Structures are given as C-alpha cells and as structure tokens.
Amino acid sequence: MSGEKSAATHGSDEPSWRARFGYEQPYDGQADAIETAIETGAEGGYLVMEGACGTGKTMAALTAAGTLLRETDRYDNVLVVTPVKQQRRQFIDDLRTINAGLDDPLSGLALVGKPTLCPYERAGALDRGTQDACEDLRENTAGLVAHDGGGDVWWDSARAGELVAEARTDADSWRTLDDNLSTAGQTAPYPTARPTAPDSLSESDQPYCPFEADWYARDKSVPVAFDDDENHVVTTDELLAGAVPRGTCPHRAMGTLLDDADVVVGNYNHLFDPRTRALTDGVVDDRTFVIVDEAHRLEGRVRDLLSDRIGIQSLRRARNDVSHLSTLAGQSREHREEIATQLASYEVGTDELQRASEFFDDAIDWLDRRVERYLADEYGDLDRAAEGGRLPENVEIPLRDPETDETDAFSEWANEQYSAGFCKSLHTIGAAAADALDSLDPQRSTVCGDVGRIVTRWWTRDHASYFREITLSRTDRERVEGWERHYTAGLVCYDCLPAEDLRERFSDLGGGVLMSATLEPMDVLRECIGLDRLIETADDESDDRERPIATRTYDLAYPETNRASWIVDAPAFTARNRGPPGEESEVRETYAYALRELARSPGNVLVCMPSYREAAWAHDRLADAVAKPVLLDEPSSDEATEELKQEFFADDGKVLVTSTRGTLTEGVDYDGEKLSACAVVGVPLVNVASPRIRAVRRAYGSAFGDEHAFEYALTVPAVRRARQAIGRVIRGPEEVGVRALVDERYTPDAPRSVHEYLPPAERDEWRTMTPMFLDSQLERFWDGHERPNQ
C-alpha cells in the first residue's frame, strides 16, 4: 500500500474524519484510503481502490464521503451503487454505525424498485407487471385529482382527499375485515381490491390508486422521516411501516425523501441505466460524490444496461398499437380530429402513422424469414433436432462481419425499403401514437413508444462500438407453428465498448471512489472505464484540466500462515488440450486427479470450472472419487441457487462444483467454516468464437490497439473472475483455508501466462507445484491447523 497522509485537521493532530469513522481504530490501509479519497475528492477526482477482504473499503469510502459532504462546499450528496445485495446491506449497516456516533447524522436512504414497495404487488393483487399497472393507476389518479387552474400545483388536494375517503373502509370496522390489504406486518386503511372513481369526480368507473391519491391529498408530503430509524437510515422496512398504515404510497415516500437524503444507497441501474435514472437524475449531478462498489463489474454491467433488444413480440405489439390507433380514427369524426390534434403536437401526420405500421409489419416479416432460413441451414427439421437434443439454448445470428466495421443487414434492408431519415423518426412517431392511445384507450398498455425509441437508437449508433445481431432463446410452445415453437427471437444492438459512456457519466459527477477486491491491473482498468482522460471543463477562460485519479492497492491483511496459496502446474485447460467431456484425454485425467486430491481436503470445498458444461464433467468425476457429498450448480433460478447454497452450508464436508462465471463465485460470503478450500480450474474466458465477443475484441482493438484487444477485452476480466472466486476462502482474521489456481497459465513462464495480471504484492505468495504433490502438501498444511469437520 502507498500514499501520502494528508487529511484535514481541526487545529489538532487528530484528522477531522476520525469523528465520522465508525470504530475506535482504523486498519492501516483504511486510514490511507480515507485520506486519499478526501484529498482526491476535494479536487474533483476519483480514488480507484483495490482492497482485499478485511481492508474495510465500505467504511473507508463512507467516512471520506461524509467528511467531504460536511466539511467542504463541493458536494451536496453521496450516491452509493453496488450490484450485490449483501454489499448493499453492508453499506446500510456501516452508515448506521457512523451515524450512531454523530450529533448531526447523515440522512440515509436505500433505494428499491416498485415491486418491493407497491402494497398491491406485495399482496399479490396485480394481474400484470408492476410497472405497467402502477403507471396506469398513477395516470388515472392524476387525471382525477387535476384541477382546471394554472400554476405549479396542478392537483386539487381536496379532490384527492375525496378519493382517499371513498377508498377507506369504515373507520370503526375496517380493522376486523379480512379483505383489507396487509403486507410486511402492516395493514392499510384500504381493501385489497382497487377502488373505482366516485360519480362525483368521474363519469367512468376507472380504477385509481388510493395510496397515490393520499400523496396528493398531503400535497406531496409523506408520513415517513429519516428519524423514523434511530440511526437516520430509511430502508424498505421504515418506508412500509411509515406509509402503508397511513395509506400513502411507499414508493412516492421514497422519491420524496430522495430530495433531502445525504447518502443514497442504490444499484448500478440508478447511476447508469437510462430508464432507471429518471428517479435519480434530479439529485445526481456534478455536486454528487459517488461510491461505485464491485467496480470490476462495471464494463460488463454497463455494457448490458446500454445494449438494446427488440423482441419479435414487441414488434408485433408496436404494429398492433399503431394499427389500433388507425382503427380508432376511423370510428368517428371526433376520434379522427382528436387523434390528428394529438399527432400534430408531435408534428406527425396520419400518413406517417400508416408508414410506421407498414414498417413494423415488414420488419417482422424480414426477421421471420432471416431466422427461418438460418435455422433450416443449421439444423434442418427443427422438430427432429429438438427431439434429438441438438438445438442449443441460445443462438447468435450476426448481421455483419464481427471483425469489420460495416453496416448491418437489417439497416441495409431498411435503408432500401424506407430511409434512414424515416427510421430515425420512429421515436417521434411511436411517442405520438402512444400519447394518443393513452388518451383514447387508457386501459391499453402500449409499447410503440419504447420500440420506436429503440429503433431510432439502432440507426443513430455507430457500427464500430455497437454490434447488431439476432439472438434466439430456447422455448417450448407446442401450439405455435414453425421455428417459434422452439425459439423466441429478438434484434439486438450490443454495446461493445462502454468506455466512452462511462467517461461521460463520470465527467458529469463531482468525484468519488471506485472499489473492489479485484481491479488490477490498474492501468488497464483506467483505460477501459474511461478514467484515463477525464477532463474538467473550466467555467471561465482558463484551460481545461485533467481531473486527478489516484490508485491504491491494499493486500490481504490476515495472517499468511492461515492460508495455503498454490498454483497447480497442469497443462493449460483449453478446449484444444482437453477435448470434449466424453473423451477422457490425458489432460482431463490430470485434472481429474488434481481435483480429487483437492476435494478430499477437510471441510467444504468449492470447485470452480470455466463453464457449466465443464462443471458437470468435474461433478461426475468427483462423485465416484470422494467420500463427501458432491453438489452441482447449474444455470437456474435465484431460488434454486439459494437452496443449493444453503444445502452446501448445512452440514460439514461437502464439495460444490460450479462455473467460475456463475453466481456462487461473487458476492457470496463463505465466512467462518463455510468454506475451507477453493480450486479455480483454467482461465475462465468467455466463448471467444461467439460473434458478439469477436465484435467486442474488434472494438477494443480499434480503441486501445490491436496488440491489447484480447488482453483488455478477455484476459483481464477472466483473471478478475478467477481472483473473485479464489477470494471466497479467507474472509476473516481467524479463518483458515486452501486456495488453488489449477492451470499452468498462472505460472510466470508458461505460454500465454496470466501471472502478470495478479497484483505484484500477491505474486510471491503463490507457490507452484505439480498435481502429484497435492496430497502431501494438503496433509502438511492441515497438520499445522485445526481441521474443519469432515
């Protein structure tokens, strides 16, 4: 670890941040991290911090953020984003710990989605998706409470109060009725069924949301406050407890509190997803200090968030939306005039509406023919291929050469049949159609606006950073004819290179901390997430300046004697070397031997293979070779994965085999004696033959140089995944365990070695041995430590 000590002081040797540090004494690395974050953040920069488990990254980042917020005039608030629920809880707990020692606590708010807070969704009372149902109820309610006058306050709180009174069950008896909505131990003053508008407010019987109406009746104030929690951090529990029994929308309460929160804890969507940012954009700006947790996931997660997919069913629904609007226009003169007026406000004519309907229809036919032709060429009779188990779960159909920057086939077709200008205008046409349908048919859930927006982005995005393809996902629908019996299809515009998007986002923020246990090599990370050229534009005539970026790496602080760290020198576990699972090659036999020895290590053993297919092979070989129960993790639901994890933890002495790229190798805390050994087999590269991955490699080559393309796009992320998995073993100062990287490529002198991507301070700790020495070395290690239960 390195870095100068330069924290602010208040006339004494005690740094001012100590008042906001939640514990008596910081770790050595923790103090340096806090002071570096304060120094860098005060200059509008970022600290990029790799810290092993036990560094205290969460407390360090929050302490620095709180100090900057209270003692400088540079920041108005703090936004924490993490993709891991367990880490989210850690931030909330640490913020409460900090606040417990403060006279002026930091007001904290944990953001969650509508399904978590909507009382109707929680009670199982919605018959469709929360987002659509909620938006419709909100629009209906807004229409009912609106008054005719002008001004910023467009709603009538008295009308809203009338809606609330109409929905309430009789005050003297409602608590004894079975049909009142209850959730999270709280009972609402309304029944589970949604009420309909009273005759005094509407001629129709449209449903509305009484929780929403109550928010308007309170003039958008809410009955939830930060001091509802003794440590001033409001989470789902406080929102539900404060809002539900008082009849107010918990999600609106969260949004209202957001404006006044000092520290907001959310996920990556709240910072990077254009759809979710509607909630946070009003409070997140250049006066926000951001803490990005698990930052090694940034590229992949943001790439997914900024990629677009239009399913064939969405295209059909968009076509039907536009066709339905045309049908409504033909029903009466009044409808025709109203629709024309609505469209005119968007400068859209009825002829463009007809043209859009034709476009969606033709696009569906084009996609259908393209998929049918591809599947026939590849698999012949699909029904027979399905019966024989020959159909893959997922298929990519590239629409251009992944290794050439050229226009894709769908864009070429659309340009020939329509025009680029028309395709770019579909955003406006779709929005106009959706607006008109909302007025004339408010019960209809439209998609034409969203589909039009995505189609427009398809044409405005370049062909170097984005890759267009058709993706197919396996399904089984007996009543459907043709290829759709076996697959669902979609057009995908994939963001190959998120660096520029990330650079733009970080430029919009005031400064912050990016942290993870696996960020090295730092120079590669800085380039790939856009921090290598972060420029601050001056308000006056002075020159722009490059914003400061500090990097720190803190090693595992726990006793080295408590862990064995081995590189097992076995032939590279590549597809070419090992062959398919059914052919037990010499390389496979070597790995079967090594895994058997490691699996026999006392206690629970985690075996991480480069893919789920290889995990199944390892499971089958180990099941007959060791006395312990051997569990297999497969792609499955969150619930099934959680059940498997609990089964692994339940008793002592099991082997769990999974994919290094799965969900059990990151964000899962194997603390205590839950895990005594972990073996990572191979370098977990993604499928390099995939058209999408080839396009990513091409984009990275164009941006960072062809000589760095494979390294930056594939090798470095793969080694970070391996390090994440191996880091599951030692989670505390008293924990003991074995860590094994099984593949010669982790050694320094091997062909295609990845040794240089391990942090410099870690490299000397790893000892190299051949598989034949594993048995004796395991015995020697455990002879020096208390063995976990077998």
Buried (B, 14 or more C-beta within 10 A) or exposed (E): BEBEEEBBEEEEEEBBBBBBBBBEEBBEBBBBBBBBBBBBBBBBBBBBBBBBBBBBBBBBBBBBBBBBBBBEEBBBBBBBBBBBEEBBBBBBBBBBBBBEEBEEBBBBBBBBBBBBBBBBBBBEBBEEEBBEBBBBBBBBBBBBBBEEEEEEEEBBBEBBBBBBEBBBBEEEEBEEEEEBBBBBEBBBBBBBEBBBBBEEBBEEEBBBBBBBBBBBBBEEEBBBBBEBBEBBBBBBBBBBBBBBBBBBBBBBBBBBBBEEBBBBBBBBBBBBBEEBBEBBEEBBEBBBBBBBBBBBBBBBBBBBBBBBEBBBBBBBBBBBBBBBBBEBBEEEEEBBEBBBEBBEEBEBBBEBBEBBBBBBBBBBEBBBEBBBEBBEEBBEEBEEBBEEEEBEEEBBBBBBEBEEBEEBBBBEBBBEBBEEEBBBBBBBBBBBBBBBBBEBBEEBBBBBBBBBBBBBBBBEBEBBBBBBBBBBEEEEEEEEEEBBBBBBBBBBBBBBBBBEBBBEBBBEBBBBBBBBBBBBBBEBBBBBBBBBEBEBEEEEEEEEEEBBBBBBBBBBBBEEEBBBBBBBBBBBBBBEBBEEBEEBEEBBEBBBBBBBBBBBBBBBBBBBBBBBEBBBBBBBBBBEBBEBEBBBBBEEEEEEBEEBBEEBBEEBBBBBBBBBBBBBBBBBBBEEBBBBBBBBBBBBBBEEEBBBBBBBBBBBBBBBEEEBBBBBBBBBBBBBBBBBBBBBBBBEEEBBBBBBBBBBBBBEEBEEBBBEBBBEBBEEBBEBBEBEBBBEBBEEBBEEBEEBEE
